Amino acid sequence: MPRVKRGTQHTKRRKNLLSKTKGMMWGRKNKIKLARPAMLKAGVYAYRDRRNKKRSFRRLWAVRINAAVRPLGMKYSTFINALKKADVVLDRKILSGLAKDYPAVFTKIVEKVK
């Protein structure tokens, strides 16, 4: 019985691995031994940062809203509280977009909840 040569499997696995590490620096782009841990670590970072992205965007929206309501004589926390009391169901993403792109509309919202 002839022996099993796994050249095609090895090549396929190597090609797949190296396609994932394409663009990395030094040996991580073309050496299996360095590419594998680099790929795994990249996956870990990607997983972690998909969650962190949500946090950082929420912080950005809060900063934008605060910057927009301060000149109108309000603070961020009091504005959000006033929105809840007035039953305005606009989330922070929409509010920050309005504050950035449509300041006149945002001003009307602030005046309504004051």
Secondary structure as GFF3:
##gff-version 3
##sequence-region A 1 114
A	DSSP	alpha_helix	7	20	.	.	.	ID=ss1
A	DSSP	three_ten_helix	26	29	.	.	.	ID=ss2
A	DSSP	alpha_helix	32	69	.	.	.	ID=ss3
A	DSSP	three_ten_helix	70	72	.	.	.	ID=ss4
A	DSSP	alpha_helix	76	85	.	.	.	ID=ss5
A	DSSP	alpha_helix	92	101	.	.	.	ID=ss6
A	DSSP	alpha_helix	103	113	.	.	.	ID=ss7
###
